[in-house]
Amino acid sequence: MPPLAPAADPAAAPGRRYAITTFGCQMNKADSERMAGILEAMGYRHEEDELAADLVIYNTCSIRDNAEQKVYSYLGRQARRKRHNPRLTLVVAGCVAQQEGESLLRRVPELDLVMGPQHANRLGSLLEQVESGHQVVATGEHQILEDVTRPRRESRVTAWINVIYGCNERCTYCVVPATRGREQSRTPQAIRSEIETLARQGYREITLLGQNIDAYGRDLPGITPSGRRRHTLTDLLHFIHDVEGIARIRFATSHPRYFTERLIAACAELPKVCEHFHIPFQSGDDQVLRHMARGYTVDRYRRIIRTIRRHMPEAAISADAIVGFPGETEAQFHNTMALVEEIGFDQLNTAAYSPRPHTPAATWTDQVPEPVKVERLRRLNTCVERCARRCNQRYAQQVVEVLVEGRNPKDPDQLMGRTRTNRLVFLPAGSHGPGDLVSVRIEAVRPFSLSGCSLIGSRTV
């Protein structure tokens, strides 16, 4: 199994300890792993208690206002620490840092470094500037540098691989294009090299990450003789599929605008690609989708799901949905509820609309009252749980392949892992360990997890 971090140079930061708190999406978690790897290569040691660390990083998310406000709460107590300990280094990274820039320094003058997500690989050089006595803001446009050897992976079995950074969409509710910049696709060769390294280290599953991952490659040069782009997500899946030692491949997050039948057919054809698709629909009403500037219709979304199920009948579908978008009527909300019932999502991430800075929808006058948004969210969540429980019934008494990821942190007598369809499964601890592929008979079904017992034998790939 791989070490959690690369070898460090103890002389670089003797005895210094770091803590990183991560808010938000998988992209942020992947960025935090990269920053942790850089720090450990500099000689820092990981510290679980952020109030005992010498370097504190908050890797922030600005998609929802409550996540942003939580960051300011955390910063308040760290600012009080710094007044008594000037050697404390305080860093805000991620989307709130990119969004607020220098204004963060005015609000929290104790900060040493404010850095946007596209500067994660520059953490070492930016900290050198801080050590020289500078207060640093790094939020300018920046070409993301390749760095495939440094992440401090939180898992020893599964790993995230960034394949495309940024976002070129202009959804009227979303702050991501302003905080993560324009799309930048990594080259297929760089991605495969990172995966080969992970395979040598014993990793079993990879998840390819991007804000709109199915837009991968449209910024890379090259056209095929048939006239299509040379580099697409479909081509990338074919290119990396034969890396020896990797048993499973996933990808997220997909955008309905770019999700093609060619991609679906490749997923059905390639054995390592898991039967799970995360495709946000955001609203079940066409007029709301137009106001969101999503670029597709509900019928287009239905056709995507029908095509997936034609090629892969047992595939699991998960998504994101927003309630209470400006101007959303009760009838339009019911269209979202009806789509959830119709599709039968295995999992749905739900949120009440939250006005974000620098987005068009935040300035509109037809904001839905907060109590209405809360009530709609409650009703949608009830519907989601009912649908998830119904979807999970198909696993009852079935034998499924589970990749063991480790012990259940809430019960040391249990192991936990996931099916190819991304269902969380608990099973009794026994002769299996992380990285094993185990055949499990499902004995208990809940809305968002399963339990079962392993059959005799397992295989490690």
Salt bridges, closest charged atoms under 4 A:
ASP31 OD1 - ARG34 NH1 2.46
ASP31 OD2 - ARG180 NH2 3.19
GLU33 OE1 - ARG153 NH1 3.77
GLU40 OE2 - ARG152 NE 2.70
GLU47 OE1 - ARG17 NH1 3.22
GLU48 OE2 - HIS46 ND1 3.86
GLU50 OE2 - ARG77 NH2 2.87
ASP54 OD2 - ARG17 NE 3.81
ASP65 OD1 - ARG356 NH1 3.63
GLU68 OE1 - ARG356 NH2 2.13
GLU110 OE2 - ARG83 NE 3.22
ASP112 OD2 - LYS82 NZ 2.30
GLU131 OE2 - ARG16 NH1 3.42
GLU146 OE1 - ARG186 NH2 2.98
GLU154 OE2 - ARG152 NH1 3.09
GLU169 OE2 - ARG218 NH2 3.17
GLU169 OE1 - HIS255 NE2 3.95
GLU169 OE1 - ARG257 NH1 2.89
GLU183 OE1 - ARG218 NE 2.74
GLU194 OE2 - ARG153 NH2 2.78
GLU194 OE1 - ARG186 NH1 2.74
GLU196 OE2 - ARG192 NE 2.90
GLU205 OE1 - ARG248 NH1 3.76
GLU205 OE2 - ARG250 NE 3.04
ASP235 OD2 - ARG228 NH1 3.01
ASP235 OD1 - ARG262 NH2 2.86
ASP242 OD1 - ARG192 NH1 2.61
GLU261 OE2 - ARG310 NH2 2.61
GLU261 OE2 - HIS311 NE2 3.29
GLU275 OE1 - ARG420 NE 2.84
ASP299 OD2 - ARG303 NH1 2.62
GLU314 OE1 - ARG394 NE 3.96
ASP320 OD1 - HIS278 NE2 3.00
GLU328 OE1 - ARG376 NH1 2.86
GLU330 OE2 - HIS334 NE2 3.21
GLU330 OE1 - ARG376 NE 3.43
GLU330 OE2 - ARG379 NH2 2.53
GLU341 OE2 - ARG386 NH2 2.46
GLU341 OE1 - ARG390 NH2 3.54
GLU342 OE2 - ARG302 NE 2.86
ASP346 OD2 - ARG394 NH1 2.93
GLU370 OE1 - LYS373 NZ 3.21
GLU375 OE2 - ARG378 NH2 2.67
GLU385 OE2 - ARG389 NH2 3.86
GLU401 OE1 - ARG248 NH2 3.20
GLU401 OE2 - ARG459 NH2 2.94
GLU405 OE2 - ARG418 NE 3.93
